[in-house]
């Protein structure tokens, strides 16, 4: 199993939505135009469903932003960022 985050087109007005992460088109990621990773639509998928690789996100910073958006959508807060109760 892997977590799949759909890539969708969008407009600049979506730049401030925490669950939509902008991905600029380049030759490595295979996108024809700037798009968004929609973390609110993340879902599990069997590895058997992966038939052909269409592109790759090479930026670790961008992958970290997408991971953080998924965490936000599922309500996950890392232990070191949780507020301590007094």
LUMVOBA-391841 format. One record per residue: residue number from 0; residue in three letters; chain; y, x, z of N, C-alpha, C in turn. Coordinates in nm, 4 decimals. Each point is the difference from the previous one (the first is absolute). Example, Ala and Ser with C-alpha at 12.3 -4.5 7.8 and 13.67 -1.06 7.14 Angstrom:
# LUMVOBA-391841
+-----+------+-------+----------+----------+----------+----------+----------+----------+----------+----------+----------+
|  nr | rest | kette |  n.north |   n.east |     n.up | ca.north |  ca.east |    ca.up |  c.north |   c.east |     c.up |
+-----+------+-------+----------+----------+----------+----------+----------+----------+----------+----------+----------+
|   0 |  ala |     A |  -0.5690 |   1.3190 |   0.7800 |   0.1190 |  -0.0890 |   0.0000 |   0.1200 |   0.0900 |   0.0000 |
|   1 |  ser |     A |   0.1050 |  -0.0350 |  -0.0720 |   0.1190 |   0.0820 |   0.0060 |   0.1090 |  -0.0770 |   0.0730 |
+-----+------+-------+----------+----------+----------+----------+----------+----------+----------+----------+----------+
//
This chain:
# LUMVOBA-391841
+-----+------+-------+----------+----------+----------+----------+----------+----------+----------+----------+----------+
|  nr | rest | kette |  n.north |   n.east |     n.up | ca.north |  ca.east |    ca.up |  c.north |   c.east |     c.up |
+-----+------+-------+----------+----------+----------+----------+----------+----------+----------+----------+----------+
|   0 |  unk |     A |  -0.1190 |   0.0832 |   0.0000 |   0.1190 |  -0.0832 |   0.0000 |   0.1247 |   0.0871 |   0.0000 |
|   1 |  unk |     A |   0.1017 |  -0.0502 |  -0.0665 |   0.1321 |   0.0619 |  -0.0015 |   0.1031 |  -0.1111 |   0.0148 |
|   2 |  unk |     A |   0.1160 |   0.0332 |   0.0482 |   0.1105 |  -0.0944 |   0.0051 |   0.0773 |   0.0132 |  -0.1301 |
|   3 |  unk |     A |   0.0222 |  -0.1118 |  -0.0673 |   0.0698 |  -0.0022 |  -0.1272 |   0.1363 |  -0.0658 |   0.0213 |
|   4 |  unk |     A |   0.1037 |   0.0655 |  -0.0494 |   0.1354 |  -0.0545 |   0.0081 |   0.0464 |  -0.0272 |  -0.1431 |
|   5 |  unk |     A |   0.0220 |  -0.1267 |  -0.0334 |   0.0420 |  -0.0323 |  -0.1361 |   0.1358 |   0.0621 |  -0.0354 |
|   6 |  unk |     A |   0.0137 |   0.0380 |  -0.1242 |   0.1258 |   0.0509 |  -0.0541 |   0.0598 |  -0.1122 |  -0.0826 |
|   7 |  unk |     A |   0.1261 |  -0.0296 |   0.0237 |   0.0659 |  -0.1103 |  -0.0686 |   0.1374 |   0.0413 |  -0.0492 |
|   8 |  unk |     A |   0.0485 |  -0.0698 |  -0.0984 |   0.1365 |   0.0254 |  -0.0457 |   0.0963 |  -0.0671 |   0.0968 |
|   9 |  unk |     A |   0.1228 |   0.0390 |  -0.0066 |   0.0987 |  -0.0595 |   0.0880 |   0.1393 |   0.0426 |  -0.0383 |
|  10 |  unk |     A |   0.0943 |  -0.0492 |   0.0738 |   0.1399 |   0.0291 |  -0.0251 |   0.0565 |   0.0825 |   0.1140 |
|  11 |  unk |     A |   0.1151 |   0.0613 |  -0.0238 |   0.0640 |   0.0840 |   0.1005 |   0.0270 |  -0.0762 |   0.1297 |
|  12 |  unk |     A |   0.0167 |  -0.1313 |  -0.0076 |   0.0272 |  -0.0784 |   0.1213 |  -0.1165 |   0.0058 |   0.0997 |
|  13 |  unk |     A |  -0.1177 |   0.0428 |  -0.0455 |  -0.1167 |   0.0102 |   0.0879 |  -0.0065 |   0.1336 |   0.0742 |
|  14 |  unk |     A |   0.0914 |   0.0903 |  -0.0266 |  -0.0038 |   0.1331 |   0.0615 |   0.0047 |  -0.0028 |   0.1523 |
|  15 |  unk |     A |   0.0561 |  -0.1034 |   0.0596 |   0.0164 |  -0.0038 |   0.1456 |  -0.1096 |  -0.0770 |   0.0724 |
|  16 |  unk |     A |  -0.1016 |  -0.0434 |  -0.0703 |  -0.1110 |  -0.0693 |   0.0639 |  -0.1020 |   0.1036 |   0.0458 |
|  17 |  unk |     A |  -0.0305 |  -0.0009 |   0.1283 |  -0.0826 |   0.1057 |   0.0608 |  -0.1419 |   0.0061 |  -0.0552 |
|  18 |  unk |     A |  -0.0514 |  -0.1090 |  -0.0509 |  -0.1379 |  -0.0020 |  -0.0495 |  -0.0116 |   0.0338 |  -0.1485 |
|  19 |  unk |     A |   0.1137 |   0.0117 |  -0.0687 |   0.0000 |   0.0400 |  -0.1406 |   0.0523 |   0.1429 |  -0.0120 |
|  20 |  unk |     A |  -0.0841 |   0.0890 |  -0.0485 |   0.0358 |   0.1409 |  -0.0117 |   0.0186 |   0.0332 |  -0.1480 |
|  21 |  unk |     A |   0.1198 |   0.0466 |  -0.0325 |   0.0347 |   0.0310 |  -0.1397 |  -0.0794 |   0.1219 |  -0.0489 |
|  22 |  unk |     A |  -0.0548 |  -0.0116 |  -0.1208 |  -0.0702 |   0.1094 |  -0.0655 |   0.0681 |   0.0226 |  -0.1345 |
|  23 |  unk |     A |   0.0603 |   0.1152 |  -0.0158 |   0.0645 |   0.0327 |  -0.1264 |  -0.1054 |   0.0410 |  -0.1026 |
|  24 |  unk |     A |   0.0127 |  -0.0524 |  -0.1201 |  -0.0959 |   0.0295 |  -0.1067 |   0.0059 |   0.1476 |  -0.0378 |
|  25 |  unk |     A |  -0.1170 |   0.0601 |  -0.0183 |  -0.0096 |   0.1368 |  -0.0515 |  -0.1343 |   0.0169 |  -0.0695 |
|  26 |  unk |     A |  -0.0195 |   0.1126 |  -0.0638 |  -0.1233 |   0.0198 |  -0.0770 |  -0.1246 |   0.0073 |   0.0884 |
|  27 |  unk |     A |   0.0133 |   0.0457 |   0.1243 |  -0.1157 |   0.0130 |   0.0893 |  -0.0507 |  -0.1359 |   0.0487 |
|  28 |  unk |     A |   0.0928 |  -0.0908 |   0.0346 |  -0.0470 |  -0.1269 |   0.0555 |  -0.0338 |  -0.1037 |  -0.1071 |
|  29 |  unk |     A |   0.0291 |   0.0304 |  -0.1246 |  -0.0402 |  -0.0880 |  -0.1085 |   0.0813 |  -0.1278 |  -0.0137 |
|  30 |  unk |     A |   0.1091 |  -0.0119 |   0.0751 |   0.0823 |  -0.1204 |  -0.0099 |   0.0964 |   0.0101 |  -0.1175 |
|  31 |  unk |     A |   0.0200 |  -0.1112 |  -0.0673 |   0.0941 |  -0.0047 |  -0.1120 |   0.1431 |  -0.0231 |   0.0473 |
|  32 |  unk |     A |   0.0142 |  -0.0624 |   0.1176 |   0.1329 |  -0.0280 |   0.0543 |  -0.0063 |   0.0040 |   0.1527 |
|  33 |  unk |     A |   0.1148 |   0.0164 |   0.0630 |   0.0052 |   0.0043 |   0.1453 |  -0.0600 |  -0.1289 |   0.0561 |
|  34 |  unk |     A |  -0.0746 |   0.0151 |   0.1086 |  -0.0742 |  -0.1116 |   0.0568 |   0.0036 |   0.0075 |   0.1516 |
|  35 |  unk |     A |  -0.0729 |  -0.0897 |   0.0655 |  -0.0083 |  -0.0033 |   0.1454 |  -0.1457 |  -0.0126 |   0.0434 |
|  36 |  unk |     A |  -0.0360 |   0.0706 |   0.1061 |  -0.1283 |  -0.0214 |   0.0671 |   0.0246 |  -0.1119 |   0.1006 |
|  37 |  unk |     A |  -0.0756 |  -0.1086 |  -0.0095 |   0.0199 |  -0.1166 |   0.0855 |  -0.1009 |   0.0025 |   0.1144 |
|  38 |  unk |     A |   0.0396 |   0.0609 |   0.1116 |  -0.0899 |   0.0160 |   0.1151 |  -0.0390 |  -0.1338 |   0.0619 |
|  39 |  unk |     A |   0.0803 |  -0.1039 |  -0.0198 |  -0.0343 |  -0.1310 |   0.0556 |  -0.1216 |  -0.0607 |  -0.0692 |
|  40 |  unk |     A |  -0.0378 |   0.0551 |  -0.1149 |  -0.1152 |  -0.0496 |  -0.0756 |  -0.1201 |   0.0952 |   0.0070 |
|  41 |  unk |     A |   0.0035 |   0.0967 |   0.0925 |  -0.1103 |   0.0958 |   0.0144 |  -0.1289 |  -0.0744 |   0.0341 |
|  42 |  unk |     A |  -0.1106 |   0.0474 |  -0.0584 |  -0.1290 |  -0.0625 |   0.0272 |  -0.1130 |   0.1004 |  -0.0226 |
|  43 |  unk |     A |  -0.1136 |  -0.0230 |   0.0631 |  -0.1129 |   0.0905 |  -0.0208 |  -0.0662 |  -0.0245 |  -0.1350 |
|  44 |  unk |     A |  -0.0565 |   0.1059 |  -0.0559 |  -0.0741 |  -0.0112 |  -0.1257 |  -0.1165 |   0.0983 |   0.0037 |
|  45 |  unk |     A |  -0.1118 |  -0.0418 |  -0.0535 |  -0.1179 |   0.0856 |  -0.0083 |   0.0261 |   0.1149 |  -0.0973 |
|  46 |  unk |     A |  -0.0506 |   0.1169 |   0.0335 |   0.0130 |   0.1161 |  -0.0878 |  -0.0652 |  -0.0274 |  -0.1357 |
|  47 |  unk |     A |  -0.1005 |  -0.0858 |  -0.0019 |  -0.0680 |  -0.0345 |  -0.1251 |   0.0935 |  -0.0658 |  -0.1013 |
|  48 |  unk |     A |   0.1099 |  -0.0587 |   0.0483 |   0.0938 |  -0.0675 |  -0.0897 |   0.0946 |   0.0972 |  -0.0701 |
|  49 |  unk |     A |   0.0032 |   0.1248 |   0.0462 |   0.0864 |   0.0998 |  -0.0618 |  -0.0712 |   0.0570 |  -0.1227 |
|  50 |  unk |     A |   0.0454 |  -0.0378 |  -0.1167 |  -0.0655 |   0.0381 |  -0.1247 |   0.0736 |   0.1144 |  -0.0673 |
|  51 |  unk |     A |   0.1314 |  -0.0089 |  -0.0041 |   0.0799 |   0.0976 |  -0.0741 |   0.1273 |   0.0323 |   0.0780 |
|  52 |  unk |     A |   0.0303 |   0.1269 |   0.0128 |   0.1236 |   0.0402 |   0.0659 |   0.1137 |  -0.0074 |  -0.1007 |
|  53 |  unk |     A |   0.1035 |  -0.0729 |   0.0358 |   0.1114 |  -0.0213 |  -0.0924 |   0.1165 |   0.0944 |   0.0275 |
|  54 |  unk |     A |   0.0080 |   0.0523 |   0.1201 |   0.1083 |   0.0897 |   0.0374 |  -0.0189 |   0.0456 |   0.1431 |
|  55 |  unk |     A |   0.0925 |   0.0810 |   0.0477 |  -0.0094 |   0.0520 |   0.1362 |   0.1397 |   0.0181 |   0.0570 |
|  56 |  unk |     A |   0.0128 |  -0.0274 |   0.1283 |   0.1251 |   0.0277 |   0.0702 |  -0.0165 |   0.1372 |   0.0628 |
|  57 |  unk |     A |   0.0782 |   0.0949 |  -0.0456 |  -0.0142 |   0.1380 |   0.0475 |   0.0872 |   0.0317 |   0.1203 |
|  58 |  unk |     A |   0.1000 |  -0.0807 |   0.0262 |   0.0937 |   0.0269 |   0.1089 |  -0.0577 |  -0.0456 |   0.1338 |
|  59 |  unk |     A |  -0.0223 |   0.0952 |   0.0906 |  -0.0499 |  -0.0362 |   0.1326 |   0.1017 |  -0.0852 |   0.0740 |
|  60 |  unk |     A |   0.1282 |   0.0273 |  -0.0204 |   0.1051 |  -0.0793 |   0.0651 |  -0.0078 |  -0.1467 |  -0.0432 |
|  61 |  unk |     A |  -0.0257 |  -0.0232 |  -0.1286 |  -0.0113 |  -0.1371 |  -0.0498 |  -0.1254 |  -0.0666 |   0.0560 |
|  62 |  unk |     A |  -0.1105 |   0.0720 |   0.0055 |  -0.1227 |  -0.0545 |   0.0597 |   0.0215 |  -0.0336 |   0.1471 |
|  63 |  unk |     A |   0.0748 |   0.0844 |   0.0708 |   0.0308 |  -0.0272 |   0.1409 |   0.0835 |  -0.1268 |   0.0150 |
|  64 |  unk |     A |   0.0956 |  -0.0225 |  -0.0915 |   0.0821 |  -0.1213 |   0.0040 |  -0.0863 |  -0.1241 |  -0.0234 |
|  65 |  unk |     A |  -0.0926 |   0.0092 |  -0.0939 |  -0.0891 |  -0.1132 |  -0.0277 |  -0.0906 |  -0.0259 |   0.1199 |
|  66 |  unk |     A |  -0.0523 |   0.1053 |   0.0603 |  -0.0851 |  -0.0151 |   0.1196 |   0.0775 |  -0.0641 |   0.1145 |
|  67 |  unk |     A |   0.1238 |   0.0417 |   0.0193 |   0.0837 |  -0.0562 |   0.1061 |   0.0286 |  -0.1477 |  -0.0270 |
|  68 |  unk |     A |   0.0187 |  -0.0370 |  -0.1262 |   0.0240 |  -0.1399 |  -0.0354 |  -0.1240 |  -0.0852 |   0.0281 |
|  69 |  unk |     A |  -0.1183 |   0.0540 |  -0.0283 |  -0.1242 |  -0.0714 |   0.0324 |  -0.0101 |  -0.0189 |   0.1509 |
|  70 |  unk |     A |   0.0276 |   0.1062 |   0.0751 |  -0.0046 |  -0.0072 |   0.1461 |   0.0956 |  -0.1075 |   0.0519 |
|  71 |  unk |     A |   0.1191 |  -0.0061 |  -0.0562 |   0.0977 |  -0.1016 |   0.0391 |  -0.0555 |  -0.1403 |  -0.0253 |
|  72 |  unk |     A |  -0.0615 |  -0.0195 |  -0.1158 |  -0.0512 |  -0.1321 |  -0.0367 |  -0.1145 |  -0.0464 |   0.0896 |
|  73 |  unk |     A |  -0.0780 |   0.0918 |   0.0510 |  -0.1124 |  -0.0393 |   0.0867 |   0.0347 |   0.0114 |   0.1483 |
|  74 |  unk |     A |   0.1235 |   0.0376 |   0.0301 |   0.0451 |   0.0059 |   0.1387 |  -0.0465 |   0.1213 |   0.0776 |
|  75 |  unk |     A |  -0.0339 |   0.1065 |  -0.0700 |  -0.0470 |   0.1226 |   0.0653 |   0.1167 |   0.0883 |   0.0390 |
|  76 |  unk |     A |  -0.0020 |   0.0477 |   0.1236 |   0.0981 |   0.0968 |   0.0479 |  -0.0765 |   0.1181 |   0.0587 |
|  77 |  unk |     A |   0.0218 |   0.1221 |  -0.0492 |  -0.0688 |   0.1164 |   0.0568 |   0.0290 |   0.0126 |   0.1493 |
|  78 |  unk |     A |  -0.0973 |   0.0513 |   0.0753 |   0.0148 |   0.0124 |   0.1450 |   0.1260 |   0.0740 |   0.0402 |
|  79 |  unk |     A |   0.0345 |   0.1050 |  -0.0734 |   0.1168 |   0.0801 |   0.0390 |   0.1318 |  -0.0717 |  -0.0285 |
|  80 |  unk |     A |  -0.0037 |  -0.1165 |  -0.0657 |   0.1231 |  -0.0747 |  -0.0281 |   0.0070 |  -0.1315 |   0.0756 |
|  81 |  unk |     A |  -0.1036 |  -0.0330 |   0.0754 |   0.0002 |  -0.1240 |   0.0769 |   0.0915 |   0.0152 |   0.1197 |
|  82 |  unk |     A |   0.0656 |  -0.1095 |   0.0336 |   0.0858 |   0.0009 |   0.1192 |  -0.0882 |  -0.0014 |   0.1233 |
|  83 |  unk |     A |   0.0344 |   0.0831 |   0.0940 |  -0.0761 |   0.0046 |   0.1250 |   0.0511 |  -0.1052 |   0.0970 |
|  84 |  unk |     A |  -0.0925 |  -0.0652 |   0.0643 |   0.0375 |  -0.0995 |   0.1013 |   0.0268 |   0.0693 |   0.1307 |
|  85 |  unk |     A |   0.0981 |  -0.0489 |   0.0699 |   0.0333 |   0.0566 |   0.1330 |  -0.0558 |  -0.0835 |   0.1097 |
+-----+------+-------+----------+----------+----------+----------+----------+----------+----------+----------+----------+
//
